[in-house]
Every structure is written in structure tokens, then in C-alpha cells.
Amino acid sequence: MEIKGGKDCTIADIEALPEGERAELIDGEMFRMDAPLRIHQDMVMELSYEIKSYIRKNRGNCKVYAAPFAVRIKKDDRNYVEPDISVICDREKLDEKGCHGAPDWVIEILSPSSTKMDCERKVKLYRETGVREYWIVDPEKESVTVYESWNAPSHYAFTERVKAGIFENLWLDFSKLDLI
């Protein structure tokens, strides 16, 4: 939901928000973020755990972060997002404030208030900034949409295992996640 008119906002406006209020910024336009539903948080925790466990087991170099985690995706002051899950394999992009540049893999869990943002604006943003892989998880429809190499998206049901393209052998089985 947009919270300030026009397209003249910067990261300074994000940083000036009252404590506890979160927003994202795309090309200078600010959007308020509502508190997520419990199923959303369950999915973020379960998926983050599975990804982190895979990386650790395989002695990978990538880092996994769950929201709120700052991503200054265009390395400017007009674009700032907090993906539900960010996987960053180039540690040079990381500092104490978050990630500068595109994560390698982003997962967004749909909420009623985030559908348009995640399925339209962020698809465009992530494609143009070089995110290698983008997953949109829809708990209501029990489906996953995967953008990899930015070809036509692939669609999966929660009954199917879904392969993470940035890793050699990571398959996520949504039917085995401990959800509600």
C-alpha cells in the first residue's frame, strides 16, 4: 500500500519512519508493509531453515536472511526492499546495514496485501536488477511460481518438490514443511 504520494521518496524517508513501521521503496515510490499472517511467518522460518541447512551441510558460501533485512537493490537511494527471504552468495555485497545490489535468490510469500507488489512490481524490479532466481510462494493456492533465468515462469503445487536453480542439489518439499 502506497504511503506517500509521488515518486520522490528516498531511503532517508524509510529511515525516518516511526519505530516498528516498515516500508519498501521502488523507484522513489514508498509502500507500507502490513504485519504478516502466521502462515507467512511459518513458511519464512521453515524455508529459511531448509536453505540454511543445505548451505551448511554443503559448506557453501551463501548467506540466508529473513525479513526484515535491507536490500538496496539498485545501489541508489530510491530503491529499498525487504524480501521475505534473501540468499546472497557474493559476500562483497554485504555490510552491517544489509545487501547492496541484487541477491542471488529471493523468495516472497504472498499475503493478501502483498500480491500486486510481489507478482508485478517486484517481478520487474528483480528481473532488471539481476536477481538470478525469484520464487513467489502462495500459501492460499498452495503453489510456487519460479522465475529462473527470466524465461517463462514455472509453476508448482505444494505436492511437488521444487528445485532451487542456484544450487546443485537443493530440492524443497513443501508437503513436508511444518506449517500451522
C-alpha positions in Angstrom: 0.0 0.0 0.0 1.4 3.4 -1.0 2.0 5.7 1.9 3.5 8.8 0.4 2.4 10.4 -2.9 4.6 10.9 -5.9 7.9 9.3 -6.7 10.2 11.5 -4.7 11.0 9.3 -1.7 14.5 8.2 -0.7 16.0 5.7 1.8 16.1 8.7 4.2 12.3 8.6 4.3 12.4 4.9 5.1 14.9 5.5 7.9 12.7 8.3 9.3 9.6 6.1 9.7 8.4 5.6 13.2 9.8 2.6 15.1 8.0 -0.6 14.1 6.7 0.8 10.8 8.1 -0.9 7.7 8.0 0.1 4.1 9.7 -0.6 0.8 10.8 1.8 -1.9 10.7 1.2 -5.6 11.9 3.9 -8.0 11.2 6.5 -5.3 7.6 5.3 -4.5 7.1 4.2 -0.9 4.9 1.3 0.0 3.8 0.4 3.6 4.2 -3.2 4.7 1.5 -4.8 6.8 2.3 -7.3 9.5 2.3 -10.8 8.0 -0.1 -13.6 8.8 1.1 -16.6 10.9 1.2 -19.0 7.9 3.5 -16.4 6.2 5.9 -16.5 9.2 5.8 -20.3 9.4 6.8 -20.5 5.7 9.6 -18.0 6.1 11.1 -19.8 9.0 10.7 -23.3 7.5 12.2 -22.4 4.1 15.0 -20.3 5.7 15.9 -23.3 7.9 15.9 -25.7 4.9 18.1 -23.5 2.8 20.5 -22.6 5.6 20.8 -26.4 6.5 21.6 -27.2 2.8 24.3 -24.5 2.6 25.8 -25.5 5.9 25.8 -29.2 5.0 27.5 -28.5 1.7 29.9 -25.9 3.1 28.5 -23.2 0.8 29.5 -19.6 1.0 26.0 -18.1 0.6 24.1 -16.4 3.4 20.4 -16.6 4.1 18.4 -13.7 5.6 14.8 -13.4 6.5 12.9 -10.2 6.6 13.3 -7.6 7.9 16.6 -7.5 6.0 17.5 -4.4 4.0 18.3 -4.8 0.3 19.4 -1.7 -1.5 18.8 -3.4 -4.8 19.9 -0.7 -7.3 22.6 0.7 -5.1 20.9 4.1 -5.1 18.8 6.0 -2.6 15.4 5.4 -4.4 15.1 1.6 -4.1 14.9 -0.4 -0.9 13.2 -3.7 -0.4 12.9 -6.3 2.4 12.3 -9.7 0.7 10.9 -12.4 2.8 14.0 -14.5 2.2 17.2 -13.3 0.5 20.1 -15.6 -0.4 23.3 -13.7 -1.2 26.4 -15.6 -2.5 28.7 -12.7 -3.1 29.7 -11.6 0.4 31.2 -8.4 -1.0 27.5 -7.1 -1.3 27.0 -7.4 2.4 27.7 -4.9 5.2 26.2 -4.1 8.6 23.2 -2.4 7.0 22.3 -5.2 4.6 22.8 -6.1 1.0 23.9 -3.6 -1.7 22.9 -5.0 -5.1 20.7 -7.9 -6.2 20.5 -11.1 -4.1 21.1 -14.3 -6.0 17.8 -15.8 -4.9 14.7 -14.1 -3.5 11.6 -15.8 -2.1 8.4 -13.8 -1.4 5.5 -15.4 0.5 2.2 -13.8 -0.7 -0.1 -12.1 1.7 -3.4 -10.6 0.8 -1.8 -7.1 1.0 1.3 -8.0 -1.0 0.0 -9.9 -4.1 0.2 -7.0 -6.5 3.6 -5.9 -5.2 5.2 -9.3 -5.3 3.6 -10.5 -8.6 4.0 -7.3 -10.6 6.3 -4.6 -9.3 8.9 -7.0 -7.8 9.0 -9.3 -10.8 10.0 -6.3 -12.9 12.4 -5.0 -10.3 14.1 -8.3 -9.6 14.5 -9.0 -13.4 16.0 -5.7 -14.2 18.5 -5.7 -11.3 19.9 -9.2 -11.9 18.3 -11.4 -9.3 19.2 -14.9 -10.6 16.1 -16.7 -9.2 12.8 -15.5 -7.8 10.1 -17.6 -6.1 6.6 -16.5 -5.3 5.0 -18.8 -2.8 1.2 -18.6 -2.5 0.0 -20.3 0.8 -3.6 -19.8 -0.2 -3.4 -21.5 -3.6 -0.6 -23.9 -2.3 1.5 -23.0 -5.3 5.0 -21.8 -6.1 5.9 -19.7 -9.2 9.6 -19.9 -10.1 11.4 -17.4 -12.3 14.8 -18.7 -13.2 17.0 -17.2 -16.0 13.9 -15.0 -16.5 12.4 -17.3 -19.1 8.6 -18.0 -18.7 7.9 -18.9 -15.1 7.4 -22.5 -13.9 4.5 -23.3 -11.7 4.4 -26.0 -9.0 1.9 -27.3 -6.4 2.9 -27.8 -2.8 2.6 -31.5 -3.5 5.6 -31.3 -5.8 9.3 -30.9 -4.9 10.8 -27.7 -6.3 14.5 -27.5 -7.3 16.5 -24.4 -6.4 18.3 -23.4 -9.5 21.2 -21.6 -7.9 22.2 -24.8 -6.0 23.3 -28.1 -7.5 21.0 -30.4 -5.5 18.6 -28.5 -3.3 15.0 -29.6 -3.6 12.3 -28.1 -1.3 9.4 -30.3 -0.5 6.5 -28.1 0.6 4.4 -31.0 1.7 7.0 -31.8 4.4 7.2 -28.3 5.9 5.8 -27.9 9.4 3.1 -25.4 8.7 0.4 -24.5 11.2 
